[in-house]
Each structure stands twice: as structure tokens, then as C-alpha cells.
Amino acid sequence: MSRYDAVLLDAFGTLIDIDRPYARLQASVRRHLGAGITLADAERAFRAEMSYYADHCHEGSDVQALAALHGRCAAVVLAELGIEADPAVAATLLIDAIAFRAYPDVAPLLAGLADAGVGVAVVSNWDCSLPEALAAAGIEVDHVVASGSSGWSKPDPALFRVALDTLGVAPGRALHVGDTEETDGVGARAAGIDVRIVDRGGAAAGADTISALTDLLDLL
């Protein structure tokens, strides 16, 4: 019998990343606006957008609200670049810059969890489009709990409790894995859930740190 009945997984930084966003944004600005920007300019603008999105992703609760959120995110990019453009073109710049990809250790982890009969849910601060983002990266899971859809954001333990209720699993029988102690670790522990923080770069160390998602399979 497995030690855990369910594993909860964060999305960005844990399961998926963005493929070359700065270069993509630089190319998109050149293609749609005929303007040249440096890679450093693109990085600064994209990082500003990511910061804004992280603070406001819970506002993307439905299709209409998500479109408005995307518009504000695109406006952040243009402001950082000092460029004026039609809102529709601005949104296209951001769409072109974002292409999700799964980390290499995701597929073997999900296969191992399925073989062990362990339930899986993605629990993330994200807008209502999280299932589509995961699918775009080739990740298929049955249960997705996003802050934009649930009304709760990490580190609030309520977001984790939504996932537990969805899976029908007690907190002591679940493990959460994320890449940030301040949101993933604090929130999951407050909900009574065991935690592992994935650090693929090896910058962190500790009993609750793993270097690859597949390390979780040894904990089952």
C-alpha cells in the first residue's frame, strides 16, 4: 500500500515552464510592430508582466474576466517597452511570447503515480485556463484546481482543501509538490499536507527538497 493516496502538484515551475519567452516577445514585436527591441528589453517587459499576472491571476475567473486580465497584462508589456499599439495587437504580442512546455521529469512521474494507483491533482495560482495550459504542454490530469476558478489563492490552505475534497483524500494521506516554499510549502502545511519542494538547480537544500519530480516515486 502506498504511503499516500494522492499527490498534489503545482503548475508553473513544477510541471511546466515557458519556452524562450524573451526571444519570442522580441520576434513578435518586430513582426507585428516593425520595432526593434533588445533581448534585455524583452526580458524586462516579460518579467514585469509575470509579476503583474502573479498578483492578479485569480481575477481570471471566466472567459470574459480572463480576456480583460490578458488585456491588462499586455498593457504592462507595452508600458515597459514604451510602445503604443492597438490593444488587439498588444494581446497578440503576449500570445506569441507564451508557449508552455513540460519539464522532462513530468511524464515519468505521472506514469509512476498512475502505476501506483495514486490520485493526482494540479493545484496552482492560475486563471481559469489552467487545464488548457497543461494540455498545451502535453500534460493530462483528471483534476485541476486553479485560484481563478476556486476563489482561493496559495498560500491560503483553502485552495488545497478544495483539491482534497475533490479527490476525497484526508490531508494526512496527501503530498504536495511545488517550487516555492512561501506559497506551496506554507499553504500545504497549513492544510495538514506533507510537502516537497522541487529544486532542479540545486540551489536549496533540506529534508523537504527534491532535485527531480521522479524522486517522489521513492516516497510512495
LOLUMTOR-240336 format. One record per residue: residue in one letter; x, z, y of N, C-alpha, C in turn. Coordinates in steps of 0.2 Angstrom, whole numbers, padded with zeros to 4 digits, always signed. Atoms other than C-alpha are relative to their C-alpha. Layout:
BEGIN
AXZYXZYXZY
...
END
This chain:
BEGIN
M+0004+0000-0006+0000+0000+0000+0004+0000+0006
S-0004+0000-0006+0006-0004+0017+0000+0006+0004
R+0000-0006-0004+0011+0009+0029-0005-0001+0006
Y+0005+0002-0005+0000+0000+0042-0006-0004-0002
D+0006+0004+0001-0017-0008+0042+0000-0006+0005
A+0000+0005-0005-0014-0018+0057+0006+0000+0005
V-0005+0000-0005-0001-0024+0069-0003-0004+0006
L+0002+0003-0006-0005-0027+0087+0006-0003+0004
L-0005+0004-0003+0006-0040+0097-0001-0002+0007
D+0001+0003-0007+0009-0043+0115+0002-0007+0000
A+0000+0007+0000+0009-0061+0120+0007-0002+0004
F-0006+0003-0004+0022-0066+0134+0006+0004-0001
G-0007-0004+0001+0040-0061+0130+0000+0003-0007
T+0000-0002+0007+0035-0056+0112-0002-0005-0004
L+0002+0006+0005+0026-0071+0104+0002-0006+0004
I-0001+0006-0003+0028-0084+0117+0004+0000+0007
D-0004+0001-0007+0039-0090+0132-0002-0006+0003
I+0002+0006-0003+0038-0104+0144+0006-0004+0000
D-0006+0004+0001+0049-0119+0141+0002-0003+0007
R-0004+0003-0005+0061-0123+0155-0005-0001+0007
P+0005+0000-0005+0048-0119+0169+0003-0002+0007
Y-0003+0002-0007+0060-0121+0184+0002-0008+0000
A-0001+0007+0000+0066-0138+0179-0006-0004+0000
R+0007+0003+0001+0048-0143+0175-0003+0000+0007
L+0003-0001-0007+0042-0137+0193+0004-0005+0004
Q-0004+0004-0004+0057-0146+0201-0002-0008-0001
A+0002+0007+0002+0052-0163+0192-0007-0001+0003
S+0007+0002-0002+0034-0161+0196-0001+0000+0008
V+0000+0001-0008+0037-0158+0215+0002-0007+0002
R-0002+0007-0001+0047-0174+0215-0004-0005-0001
R+0004+0006+0003+0035-0184+0205-0007+0000+0005
H+0006+0000-0004+0019-0178+0215+0000+0000+0007
L+0000-0001-0007+0025-0175+0232+0006-0004+0003
G-0006+0004-0002+0041-0185+0233+0005+0004+0004
A-0004-0004-0003+0050-0170+0239+0005+0003-0005
G-0006-0002+0004+0067-0164+0233+0001+0008+0001
I-0001-0007+0000+0069-0146+0229+0006+0002-0005
T-0005-0002+0005+0084-0137+0221-0003+0004-0006
L+0002-0004+0006+0083-0128+0204-0001+0007+0002
A+0000-0007-0002+0086-0112+0213-0007+0001+0004
D+0006+0000-0004+0071-0116+0225-0006+0001-0005
A+0005+0000+0005+0060-0119+0210+0000+0007-0004
E+0000-0007+0004+0066-0103+0201-0003+0005+0005
R+0003-0005-0005+0062-0093+0217-0008+0000+0000
A+0007+0001+0000+0045-0100+0218-0004+0002-0006
F+0004-0001+0006+0040-0099+0200+0000+0008-0001
R+0000-0007+0001+0046-0081+0199-0005+0004+0005
A+0005-0003-0004+0035-0077+0214-0007-0001-0003
E+0007+0002+0003+0020-0085+0206-0001+0005-0006
M+0000-0004+0005+0024-0075+0190-0002+0007+0002
S+0002-0006-0002+0024-0059+0199-0007+0001+0003
Y+0007+0000-0003+0008-0063+0208-0005+0000-0006
Y+0004+0001+0006+0000-0068+0191+0000+0007-0004
A-0001-0006+0003+0006-0052+0183-0005+0005+0003
D+0004-0005-0004-0003-0042+0196-0008-0001+0000
H+0007+0002-0001-0019-0052+0196-0003-0003-0006
C+0002+0004+0006-0021-0060+0178-0007+0003-0002
H+0007-0002+0003-0036-0048+0174-0005-0003+0004
E+0006+0003-0004-0046-0057+0188-0002-0006-0003
G+0003+0006+0003-0047-0072+0177-0004+0001-0006
S+0005-0003+0005-0062-0066+0168-0004-0006-0003
D+0004+0006+0002-0071-0083+0166+0003-0006+0003
V-0002+0006-0002-0069-0101+0169+0001-0001+0008
Q+0001+0001-0007-0074-0101+0187+0006+0005+0003
A-0005-0005-0003-0063-0085+0191+0007-0002-0002
L-0006+0002+0002-0049-0092+0182+0003-0006+0004
A-0002+0005-0004-0049-0108+0192+0002+0002+0007
A-0002-0003-0007-0049-0098+0208+0007+0004+0000
L-0007-0004+0001-0034-0087+0201+0005-0006+0000
H-0005+0005+0000-0025-0103+0197+0002-0003+0007
G+0000+0002-0007-0028-0109+0215+0005+0004+0004
R-0004-0005-0004-0020-0093+0222+0007+0000-0002
C-0007+0000+0003-0005-0094+0210+0003-0007+0003
A-0003+0006-0003-0002-0112+0216+0002+0000+0007
A-0002-0001-0007-0003-0107+0234+0006+0004+0001
V-0007-0004-0001+0011-0094+0231+0006-0005-0001
V-0006+0005+0001+0022-0108+0224+0001-0004+0006
L-0001+0004-0006+0019-0119+0239+0003+0004+0006
A-0003-0004-0005+0022-0105+0251+0007+0002-0001
E-0007-0001+0001+0038-0101+0243+0005-0006+0001
L-0004+0007-0001+0044-0119+0244-0001-0002+0007
G+0001+0003-0007+0037-0121+0262-0002-0007+0000
I+0003+0007+0000+0027-0136+0257-0007+0001+0001
E+0008+0001-0001+0009-0141+0262-0002-0005-0005
A+0003+0005+0005-0001-0150+0249-0007+0001-0001
D+0007-0001+0002-0019-0153+0244+0000+0005-0006
P+0001-0005+0005-0025-0139+0233+0000-0003-0007
A+0000+0003+0007-0028-0150+0218+0007-0002-0002
V-0007+0002+0002-0010-0157+0219+0004+0006-0001
A-0003-0006+0001-0004-0139+0220-0001+0003-0007
A+0002-0003+0006-0013-0134+0205+0003-0005-0006
T-0003+0004+0004-0006-0149+0196+0008+0001-0001
L-0007-0002+0001+0012-0144+0200+0001+0006-0005
L-0001-0006+0004+0009-0127+0192-0002-0002-0008
I+0001+0002+0007+0001-0135+0176+0006-0004-0003
D-0006+0004+0003+0016-0147+0174+0005+0005-0001
A-0006-0005+0001+0028-0132+0175-0001+0004-0006
I+0001-0005+0006+0020-0122+0161-0002-0003-0006
A+0001+0003+0007+0022-0127+0143+0002+0006-0004
F-0001-0006+0004+0021-0112+0131+0003-0002-0007
R-0003+0001+0006+0032-0111+0116+0001+0007-0004
A-0001-0007+0003+0033-0098+0102+0007+0001-0002
Y-0007-0002+0002+0049-0089+0098+0000-0001-0008
P-0002+0002+0007+0057-0094+0081-0002+0006-0005
D+0002-0005+0005+0053-0077+0073-0008+0002-0001
V+0007-0001+0000+0034-0078+0076-0003-0002-0007
A+0003+0003+0006+0029-0089+0061+0002+0004-0006
P-0002-0004+0006+0039-0079+0048-0004+0007+0000
L+0004-0006-0001+0031-0063+0055-0007-0001-0002
L+0007+0001+0002+0014-0069+0054-0002-0002-0007
A+0001+0001+0007+0016-0076+0037+0001+0006-0004
G-0001-0006+0003+0023-0060+0031-0005+0005+0000
L+0006-0004-0001+0009-0050+0038-0006-0002-0004
A+0006+0002+0004-0004-0061+0030+0001+0001-0007
D-0001-0002+0007+0005-0059+0013-0001+0007-0001
A+0000-0007+0001+0005-0040+0015-0008+0002+0001
G+0007-0001-0001-0014-0041+0020-0001+0005+0006
V+0001-0004-0006-0011-0033+0037-0003-0003+0005
G+0004+0003-0006-0023-0036+0051+0004-0001+0006
V-0004+0002-0006-0016-0044+0067-0005-0001+0006
A+0003+0001-0006-0022-0044+0085+0005-0001+0005
V-0004+0000-0006-0014-0050+0101-0003+0004+0005
V+0003-0004-0006-0016-0038+0115+0004-0001+0006
S-0004+0002-0006-0010-0044+0132-0003+0001+0006
N+0003+0001-0007-0012-0043+0150+0000-0008+0002
W+0001+0007+0000-0018-0061+0152-0007-0001+0002
D+0007+0003-0001-0033-0071+0158-0004-0002-0006
C+0004+0002+0005-0047-0077+0148+0002-0006-0004
S-0003+0006+0004-0037-0092+0142+0005+0001-0005
L-0006-0002+0005-0025-0082+0131-0001-0004-0007
P+0000+0004+0006-0032-0090+0115+0002-0007+0000
E-0002+0007-0001-0029-0107+0122+0008-0001+0000
A-0008-0001-0001-0011-0102+0127+0003+0001-0007
L-0003-0001+0006-0007-0096+0110-0001-0006-0005
A+0001+0006+0004-0015-0111+0102+0005-0006+0002
A-0005+0005-0003-0004-0122+0113+0007+0001-0003
A-0006-0002+0003+0011-0113+0106+0000-0001-0007
G+0001+0000+0008+0005-0116+0088-0001+0007-0003
I+0001-0007+0002+0000-0098+0086-0007+0001-0002
E+0007-0001+0002-0016-0095+0076-0001+0008-0002
V+0002-0007+0002-0023-0077+0076-0008+0001+0000
D+0007-0001+0000-0041-0071+0072-0002+0004+0006
H+0003-0004-0005-0042-0058+0086+0005+0000+0006
V-0004+0000-0006-0036-0059+0104-0004+0004+0005
V+0003-0005-0005-0039-0045+0117+0004-0001+0006
A-0004+0001-0007-0034-0050+0135-0003+0004+0005
S+0003-0004-0005-0036-0040+0150-0005-0003+0004
G+0005+0004-0004-0046-0054+0159-0006+0000-0003
S+0006+0000+0004-0059-0053+0145-0003+0007-0001
S+0003-0006+0002-0060-0035+0142-0001+0005+0006
G+0001-0005-0006-0059-0027+0159+0006+0005+0000
W-0005-0005+0000-0044-0016+0155+0007-0004-0001
S-0007+0003-0001-0025-0019+0158+0005+0005-0003
K-0005-0005+0001-0010-0011+0150+0004+0002+0006
P+0000-0005+0005-0004+0002+0151-0006+0004-0002
D+0006-0003+0002-0022+0008+0150-0001+0000-0007
P+0001+0000+0007-0024+0014+0132-0007-0003-0002
A+0006+0003+0002-0042+0007+0133+0001-0007-0003
L-0001+0007+0003-0036-0011+0130+0002+0001-0007
F-0002-0001+0007-0028-0005+0114-0005+0002-0004
R+0005-0002+0003-0043+0004+0109-0005-0005-0002
V+0004+0006+0001-0053-0012+0111+0002-0004-0007
A-0003+0003+0006-0041-0020+0098-0001+0004-0006
L+0002-0004+0006-0043-0006+0086-0007+0000-0002
D+0008+0000+0002-0062-0006+0087-0001-0007-0003
T+0001+0007+0003-0061-0025+0084+0002+0000-0007
L-0002+0001+0006-0051-0023+0069-0002+0005-0005
G+0002-0005+0004-0059-0007+0063+0005+0004-0003
V-0006-0003+0003-0042+0002+0061+0001+0006+0004
A-0002-0006-0004-0038+0020+0066+0007-0001+0003
P-0006+0001-0004-0024+0022+0079+0006+0002-0005
G-0005-0002+0004-0013+0031+0066+0002-0005-0006
R-0001+0005+0005-0014+0016+0054+0002-0007+0004
A-0002+0006-0004-0008+0003+0068+0007+0001+0003
L-0006+0001-0003+0008-0003+0075+0000-0005+0006
H+0000+0005-0005+0010-0011+0092+0007-0002+0002
V-0007+0003-0001+0025-0023+0096-0001-0003+0007
G+0000+0003-0006+0029-0028+0114+0007+0000+0002
D-0007+0001-0003+0044-0032+0125+0001+0005+0006
T-0001-0004-0006+0041-0019+0139-0003+0007-0001
E+0002-0007+0001+0041+0000+0137-0005+0002+0005
E+0004-0003-0006+0032+0003+0154-0007-0002-0001
T+0007+0002+0001+0016-0007+0148-0001+0001-0007
D+0002+0000+0007+0017-0009+0129+0001+0007-0003
G-0002-0006+0003+0026+0007+0125-0005+0006+0002
V+0004-0006-0002+0017+0019+0136-0008-0001-0002
G+0007+0001+0002+0000+0011+0133-0002+0002-0007
A+0002-0001+0007+0000+0011+0115+0001+0007-0003
R-0001-0007+0002+0007+0028+0113-0005+0004+0002
A+0005-0004-0003-0006+0035+0124-0007-0001-0004
A+0006+0001+0004-0019+0027+0112+0001+0003-0007
G-0002-0003+0007-0010+0036+0097+0003-0005-0005
I-0003+0005+0005-0002+0020+0090+0008+0000+0000
D-0007+0001+0001+0016+0018+0084+0002-0006+0004
V-0003+0005-0005+0027+0007+0095+0007-0003-0003
R-0007+0003+0000+0042-0005+0093+0000-0005+0006
I-0002+0004-0005+0050-0014+0107+0005-0005-0002
V-0004+0005+0003+0057-0031+0103+0005-0002+0006
D-0006+0001-0004+0074-0034+0112+0004-0005-0003
R-0004+0005+0004+0081-0051+0106+0007+0000+0003
G-0006+0001-0004+0095-0050+0119+0005+0006-0002
G-0005-0006+0001+0102-0033+0113+0002+0004+0005
A-0002-0004-0006+0102-0025+0130-0003+0007-0001
A+0003-0007+0001+0091-0010+0124+0002+0003-0006
A-0001-0003+0007+0094+0002+0110-0004+0006-0001
G+0005-0006+0001+0084+0016+0102-0003-0001-0007
A+0003+0000+0006+0075+0021+0087-0006-0005+0000
D+0007+0004-0001+0059+0011+0093+0002-0007+0002
T-0002+0007-0002+0069-0005+0097+0002-0004-0006
I-0002+0004+0005+0070-0020+0086+0003-0007+0003
S-0003+0006-0003+0080-0036+0088-0003-0007-0002
A+0004+0006+0002+0068-0048+0080-0007+0002-0003
L+0007-0002+0003+0049-0048+0075+0000+0001-0007
T+0000+0000+0007+0054-0051+0057+0002+0007-0002
D-0002-0007+0002+0061-0033+0057-0006+0004-0001
L+0007-0004+0001+0043-0027+0057-0001+0000-0007
L+0002+0001+0007+0041-0033+0039+0003+0006-0004
D-0003-0006+0004+0053-0019+0033-0003+0006+0001
L+0003-0006-0002+0042-0006+0041-0007+0001-0004
L+0006+0000+0003+0027-0011+0031+0000+0004-0007
END
